[in-house]
Amino acid sequence: MERLHHEVALLEMRSEQLRIHLYSMPARSAESRNVRSVLLAMRLKMRALRQFEHDADKALGTAALH
């Protein structure tokens, strides 16, 4: 479980960095489209990891702390 927390934290930090980078470029540029695509994929991965963590906690009978 600790590994899931760590993975989500890393994804959150990286996505914040990418969002900051995204604001510094033209909205319609090819690079901004790529960054938005990566951000979407990261958001989906974070959602899946959190759901997996929630389901695992539920199966083990433990409550999540967040």
N, C-alpha and C positions, 0 to 999 in steps of 0.2 A: 504494500500500500504506500509506503514511503516513497517508493520509486515513482508511483503515479503522481503524488503531490509534487515531486521534483520536476517531472516532465511537464506538468501543467504550468508550474511557475516559470520554467524556461520558455515555454511557448508564449506565456503572457508577456514576459520581458521582451522577447524578440518581436512580437506583434506590436508592442508599443514603439519599439525602435523603427519598425517599418512604417507605422502610421506617421511618425514624425518625419521620416524621409519622404513619404507620400505628399505631405503638405508643401514640400520644397520644390515640387516639379509640376510642370503643366498637366492639367487634368486629362487631356486627351492624348498624351504621349504614349508611346509603346511601353516605355518603362513603367509608367503609372498603371497601365492595364495589367502588366505582369505583377506588380506589387499588390494590386487589389486582388488578383487571382491567388497569390500566395497567402494573403491575409484571410481570404475566404476559406482556403484549405486548412489553415491553422485554426481558425474558429471552429470548423467542423471537427477537427481532431480534438480540440479541447473539450468540446461538447461530448464527444464520444468517450473520452477518458473520464470525464466527470460522471457520466451515466454509468460507465463500467464500475467506477469506484462506488457510486451510490448503490448499485445492484449488489456488489460484493459485500459492502457493509450490511446491507439488508439481509443477505444470505447468512452472514456470520452473526447477525444479531447485535451488531455494534452501531452506535450512532455516529454520524459524521460530525466533526467539530466545526464545520463552516456552513 
